[in-house]
Structure formats: structure tokens, C-alpha cells
Amino acid sequence: MSDEPEVLFSRDGDAGVITLNRPKALNALTLNMVRLMHPQLQAWAADDAVRLIIIEGAGEKAFSAGGDIRALHDWGKAHDHHVIDFYREEYRLNNYIKHYPKPYIALMNGIDMGGGVGVSVNGSHRVATERLTFAMPETGIGLFPDVGGTYFLPRCPGAVGMFLGLTGERLKAADAIYAGIADVYVTSDKLPSVKAKLAAGESFDVVMREFSSDAGEAPLKAHRDKIDQHFSKNSVLEIIASLEADGGEWAMKVLSALEAKSPTSLLVTFGQIRAGATLDFAEAMKLEFRLTNCFMRGHDFYEGVRAIIIDKDQSPKWQPATLADVRAADVEAYFASLGEDELQLD
């Protein structure tokens, strides 16, 4: 085990700088990192000498590839309370970042998925580089797109958010900007200059006018009509029927991707994104905590992690195995109040 701290905090001029520091693990978030970040952000919020926050990932491969899924799997299998503690504290951190009183600038350089999205996309300013690979791939491991996905996915243009949430499609910088998941494009070689100018007191807008550039055409835009046509349907089964009726190359590729996902995850995610369109951010996080509690008590998350991360046979055996086998009442149960165990936010 490395003696290096999992997350680094430093001051650079006007900036409080957070560096996610697990490069060998693609900067995956741990419970310890969450527990360190939240109070540090609170301290900087109260410090008049700190004008803005910059968050980045160590190394060149990843901003953060997600939460520490293996630890969550092991805690859940052992019925260890840490599995729910992680989600409770992570979602509280996500909510705090969303409402942070100072500019919170995420340098999305490299892989940014799952839990990494929660500490980047929810910030006030999101910078994408040519290294960005964004995705919410949770339906492929028997989960749902959380860490604020309930809020930001339904606010993507048209049916793009539903498409991203169900399929786990990977996006590069141009697509992330088109979807409203990132704000501006800056090539990675310019990040040191961006950080230096921000720390020296220049505003984000002024710095971006100097260093940002055009990310190019978004591939999502070319498929937007198809995405809206198929993913605006009123159920997952209708989406699948629409793709089957289309029969084109793109539709068949998307259909194949959906067929590999957990049926329960697909149905819950559909309901989550539909519900999220009318929720504020705090309400969205409370809903996600309800969903998380149910998934941690279920089967598919543990099977998904086994198949994708542990055994790596890429052949999860979902239960129920098909969309038709999932009962509507079982899906509705995921959305039910937790009573006294509801997520409490500041």
C-alpha cells in the first residue's frame, strides 16, 4: 500500500487546489477521500483568502474513474455499514459542491466516470481536455447513474440524457460540451497556464478567452435526431421496440449495448431520469439515496462487479434476466421513502 495521501490539498495564490491522488487506481474515490474533501471545502468556503477551488486528478490517465467499486462490493456482501456510509457521505459532498459559494473549477482531464463525475460535473465550471472520456456506465454493473445524474441527465438536450443514462455511452470533449456536461475545451498542455492565471487572480471567463478553443464537431449531434426519436419513448420496452423497428446500423449497435445491461437497472434508471426532470438537486440526491439502498440489498450490483471487475468474464447473470421478468411493483419499491433513514442534507 502506498504511503502517499489519497487526496492532496494545497494553496496556490487565490486558489485552493484538490488533487485526487490515486493514479494507479485511476483516482477512484474512496470513503476516506470523501471524508477529507468535505471539511476542507468547508474550511476554504469560510476563508476569505481563497477565491476559488481547482480540482484535478493526478497523472495523465484519469480525473477519476469512479468510486472504489470493489470496496463497495466487499462491504455490501459482508453487510458492512460502510457501504451505505459511503453513498450517504458522497451524496452530501456532491450536494455541497453543487451549492458551493465560490467558483469550483474541475479540470476534466482523462477518464471521468461514476463517482468522479460527482466531484466534477456538479461544480460551477467544468473544463474538458482532449484526454476526457466521460461516461455513466452504471447500468452495466447493475447500478444506476447516480452522483447527480438524476438532476443533470434530464437537463441534457432532448433525449440525450436518457440515452447516456441507459447505454453508458462514452463521450469525448466535444460531446460532453454538446450535452451540457462540460463547459469549455482546453488542450491539456495549457492546463498549467490556466491554473497559474486563475491562482493569480484572473477570472475564469478571462482565462478561458485566452486558453480555450473549439473542441470540434460533436458526434452526438449527428445522431441527435435518432436519439430523440428512440429515447423519448414512454418505457424501456418502447425504446427497444423503436430501435428494433429502425433496424439501421446505429440502432442495432445501441440495441446490442442495451441488451447487455441489467434489466432492473434499465427500468430503475428510466424512472429515475423521468422523475429527475422535475426535482431540484437536493431532492434528486435524496432519491438517489433511496435507489442506492435498494441496489445494495439486491443481486445485480454484486453480480455486475463480479463479472466485470473481479472475475472479468464479462458475462453477468442478471436476476431477473429479462425486462419482461421484472415486476412493476419491484421497480416502484426502489423509489419508496426510507422514512427515518432518508438522506439528510445541510
Number of C-alpha atoms within 10 A of each C-alpha: 3 6 5 9 13 18 20 18 15 11 15 15 18 19 25 23 23 21 19 26 23 22 18 11 13 23 28 26 26 20 18 12 17 20 14 14 19 17 12 13 21 14 11 18 18 10 11 8 13 19 20 23 26 23 22 23 29 21 17 13 19 28 35 32 25 26 22 17 20 14 15 23 20 15 16 20 14 11 13 12 10 16 22 18 12 21 23 21 18 25 28 22 21 26 25 20 23 20 14 18 14 15 17 26 24 25 26 31 28 26 26 32 26 27 26 27 29 25 30 29 27 27 25 19 19 22 25 29 24 17 19 26 24 29 24 27 22 25 27 28 24 26 27 32 27 28 28 26 28 31 27 21 27 21 20 18 14 17 21 23 25 27 22 22 26 29 24 22 15 17 23 21 29 24 21 25 19 20 23 17 24 26 17 21 25 23 17 20 10 12 16 10 13 21 20 16 17 25 22 13 14 14 14 16 11 11 17 16 9 10 15 18 12 11 20 10 12 17 13 18 15 10 13 14 13 17 23 16 16 22 24 17 16 12 14 22 14 14 20 21 14 17 23 15 11 15 12 10 9 13 19 16 12 18 19 14 15 21 15 16 26 30 25 28 25 26 21 27 26 21 20 27 24 18 16 24 15 14 14 11 20 22 17 25 27 22 25 28 26 20 24 21 18 18 21 21 13 16 17 27 27 24 21 26 23 20 18 15 14 13 10 12 10 15 13 23 14 21 16 15 15 13 16 10 11 15 11 11 8 11 18 12 13 21 19 12 14 16 8 7 10 14 20 14 15 6
